[in-house]
Amino acid sequence: MGGGGSYYDRDVTRTSLRSASTGVSSVAERELDQKKMDKGLLPLNRRLTCTARNPLVYNFDETGSMGNLPKIIWDKWPGIVGQIVARKYLPDPEMSVSATGDIRSDDSPLQICDFSPLRNLDKWLKRIHFEGNGGGQGSESYEMNAYFYAYLCDMPKAENPIYLMTGDEACVPQLYSRDLVEHFGGKHEGTTARDVYKDLLVKFKDNVFRVQRAYRSEGREGWTQKSIVEQWESLIGAERVIHLPEDLAIGDVTLGIYAIVSGARTLKQYLEDMRTRPLDLGEDVKYERQSPERIRDVERALQPLKDFKPVKSANSTSAPKKAPASGKKPESSGKAPPEKTKQKWQV
């Protein structure tokens, strides 16, 4: 994928440091070793503001069923950032990384990081507790993370905001007021995941996407891969559900979403970018080109974005709803409103 070069405080992890069985480097295993919840990442009584033109949210599912995918993303993150900057995919971006588990069973189910320049994300990623648990019900609390960014996050200058989540399971259809108050503080009314994602789509100008990892626990609580995908397609639209071909493709798939959704590239142009890598990013390092097989896999995965029409300006869609202050309800989308030295590296 190319390295971070001068655009990140570290570079893409050498393949020689990665485990052949897991795809994760020893560096990631060492650095992402937070043993418990960092209370500074709790969403309780917090509200985020981002004044960048391109606010980005990257929400990791950090439960056990996701395997090593979050750590693989960490290994690849400098390459993603390096390409975003070098290819000029996204001007003036800032990102809030967050992690989601299960509020019914986990110690660290909701972790929210402040918005930060992309090159500084490591300091936030190292604070996340990758708990690796999950409740085993076939669903996780993705809808709670979505609630926070839909109603408790302000982006007054947003032109092309993008909310991207990785996960394999379903979300919980109902949000209860007691859970909202417990995790966010203030006063909140119960609502549904459908209404939350409807408002999240408005807030992020339709740029809400899910990278769907294959669900490997068929039949748990009645959920199957097919029913989970159908749920997400009904919530955010089939064109926004991107199927991950393999864990090691996460960097290319993530970068492709940013390149296409930003309007900087079409799918065809992004695939050509993949073919013409590496770029000279100012480091005395050689990078292996992506294989034809990887490019074909990424092309298939990104097919839902083939005809994607990007936001052209801040005024091209409805203005996002203002997040509710404590005890104040937002305008709703229909139903009862919620309250709310030269080496070859490859990635």
N, C-alpha and C positions, 0 to 999 in steps of 0.2 A: 504493500500500500504506500510505501514511502514513510520516512520518519518525521519526527517533529521538528528536526533541524533547530533553527533559532526561535521557533514558534512555541516551544514548550520547554519546561525545565528538565525534562528527561527525554529519551528517545524510545522508539519502539523496541520492545524486548527482543533480544536475539533468540532465534529459534533453538539454538544450542542449549538455552536455559529452560526450555519448555519440556514438560513431561510428555512423552509420546502417548501415554494413556489418557491424560486429562486435557492436554493442550494448554495447560496453565504453567507459567514460569515460576521458578523458585522465588523470584523477586516479588511477584504478586502475592504468593503465599505468605511471604514475610511481611510485606507492607500492609496488606489488608487483613490485619490480625487483631482488630478491635474486639475485645473480649466481652464487652457489655454495651448497653445503650449509652450513647453520649447525650446527656439531658439537654445540651444546647441545641440538639436537632429535633427535639420534641416540637410538634406544631401547636402545643397548648398556648393559647393567648398570644399567638404570633400572627403577623400579617406581613407579606413580602411586597416590596415595590421594586420594579425594574424600569429604568428610564432609557434603556437601550432600544434601538430601532428593531432589533431582532431578538426578542426574548425567547430562550429555548428552555424547555423542561425535558429532562431525561429521567424517567422513572424506572428503576430496576425492580423486578421481582427478585427478592433475595432469599426466597424459601428453598428448602432442600430439593424440591422437584426440578429446580432450575439448574441443578448441578453446578458446574464451574463457570457458567456463562458470565456472571458479573465480573469474575476475575479475568476472564479472557478479554472482556471489554476494557478493563484497566490496562492490560498489556498493550492493547491496540490504540488506546486513546490518543497518544501523541501523534500517531499517523493520521488519525481522523482530523485532529486539530490542524496538523501541518498541511493537509490537503485542502481543508476549508479555507485557510488563509492563502496558500500559494495559488489555488485555483480561483480565489475570490468568489466562493460560493455564497458567503453570507457576510455583508458588511455590518460592522458594529453589533456583533453578537455578545450576549451574556447568557450564562446557563445556570439554572438551578437543578442540581442532581438530587434525587430523592430515592428512597427505598421503601418498598411495600412488602408487608407480610400479612399476617392474619390477626385481626384484633381479638378474635375469639380464643387464641391459644398462645400467641407469641409475646415475648418480652419487649421486642423492638419492632412493632408492626408498622409504625409510621415514622419515618425519618425524613426531615425536610432541610435542605441546605439553602443558604442564601444565594442569590444570583451573583455570579462571579465571572470575570473575564475567562475565556476558555483556557488560557495558558496556566491559570492558577487553580485548576480543578483538583489537582492531586491533594491539596491540603484538606479539601472537603471529602474526597473519596476515602482518605485514610481514617476519617472520623466515623464512617458508616460501619455499623455492626452488621456484618453479613451473617445473620443468625443461622440460616440454613434449616429452619424448622418448618412451619406451616401446619395447618390443622388437620390435614388429611381428608377434608370434606369435598375436594374437587373444586374449591373456590377460594379466592384470597380477597383481601380488602382493597382492591384497586379503586373501587368507587369512593372510598374515603380519601384517597390521595387526589382523585379527580375533584372531589368536593372542595378541598383546600384551594386548589389552583383556580377553580371556577369562581369562588366567592371570597377568598381571603388573599388574593394576589392582585395587585394593581400594576398595569402596564400602560401608562398614559401616553407613551410615544411609540407604541408598537405598530410597526408596518407589516411585518410578516412573522408573527409569533408561531412557534411550532412546539407542540406537546407530543412527545414520543415515549411510548412505554414498551417494555419487554415483559413477556409473561407466557405462561402455558395453560393457566386454569381460567375458570369462569369468575365473574365478579358476583357479589351478593346483590340481589335485586332490590332489597329494601334497606334504607338507612334509617336508623331509629334515633329519635331526639336525644335519648340518654347517652348513646355512643358519641354523637356529635358534640354534646356538651362535655363529656369526659375527655375527649381527645383534643377539642379545639377551644374549650372555654366559652364564655358568653351564653347566649340563648339561641337555640336552634329548634326548628320543627322538623319532624320526620319527613322524608321525601323518598323518591325512588331513584335507582341508578339511571333509569331512562331519562328522567328530567335533568339529572346532574350532567350526564354526557351531552344532552341537548344544549344546555347552557355552556358547557365547556367548549363545544364546537363553535358557538357564537363568540365566546371570549377569545378563542384562538383562531378566529377567521376561517373556520373549517379545517384547520391544520392540526388535526388530532389523529395520530397513527399508532398502530399496535404492531410490533414485531412478534409474531406468534411462534413460539417454540412448540414442537410436537408434544402433545400430552401423552405421557407414558404410563398413566395409571388408569386405564380404561375401566369404566364401570363404577368407579368410586363415587358413592352417593348419587348414582345414576348419571353422572357426567361422562361423556365420551368426547373424543376429539371432534367429531362431527357436531355434537350439540354445543360444545364450547365455541367453536368457530361461528356457528349460526347465531349464538347469542351476541358475539362481538360485532358481527356483520349487521345485526338488527340495531345495535346501539350506536355505532359510528359509521356504518356503511361498508359494504364489501370492498370498495376501492381503497379503503384505509387499513385493511388487514393484510399485512405482509408476512408471508410464511417463510420462516428461516430454514434454508436448506440444510445447514449444518452449523454447529456452534462457531467454528472458526471462520465462517463467512460473516459474522456479525459486524465487523468493521466495514466491509464493503457495502453491506446492506444499509447500515446506518448512514454512511457517507452518501450513498445514492439517494436516500430519502431527503437529506438536506440539500443536495445539489439540485434535485428536481423540484422539490416543493418551494425552494427559494426562487425558482425561475431562472437560475443561472445556467441550467442544462436541461435538455430533454433526455429521455431515457437513452436514446441512440447516442447522444453526445457524451453522456456519462460513461457509457460502455467504452467509447473511444478513449476517454480519459483513463480508464482502467488499462486499456491496451498500451497507452503511451507512457505509463509510469515506468520507471521512477522519474521524478523531477529532481533537479539539483536544488536541494534545500540548504545548501551552505555547509554541509558536513562531508568529511572525507570517508564516506561510507557508500558501498554499493548495495543496491536493493534488487532483489529478484523480481522480475515481472510476474504479474498474476498469470496463472495457468489458464489456457482456453477453457478447461473444465469449470474453474471457478467463475469465469466470466459468464459462461452459459448458465450456471446455477443462479447467479445474481440477476441475470436478464429475466429468467423465469420468475424469480421471486418478486421483482419490481414491475412485472407486467401490469398490475393494477394501476400503476402510475403512468402508464404509457401515454394516456391522453389527458394527464393532469393539467388543469388550468390554474397556475399560481396566482396569488394575490399580487396585484400590480402596484397598489398604493394603500395607504392607511384608510382611504375613503372608499375603497372598492367594495366593502361589505358593511354590514350593519356594525355599529360600534359595540364593543363588548360590554356586557352588563357590569355595573359597578358592584364590587364585592360588598356584602352587607356588613355594616357595623354590628357590634354586639347588640342583639335584641331588635335589629331592624331587618325586615324581610326584603329580598331583592325582588324585582319584577320577575314574574315567573313566565315559563314558556307554555303555559296552558293549564296544567292541573294545579292542585294546591301547592303554593310556592314554598320552597325550603327557606329556612332562615339560615337565616343563615350566617582501531587500526583497520584497514579495509576488511570488511566482513560482508558476507551476504546475509541480509536479513529479509524476512518476508512476513507479511501480516495476514 
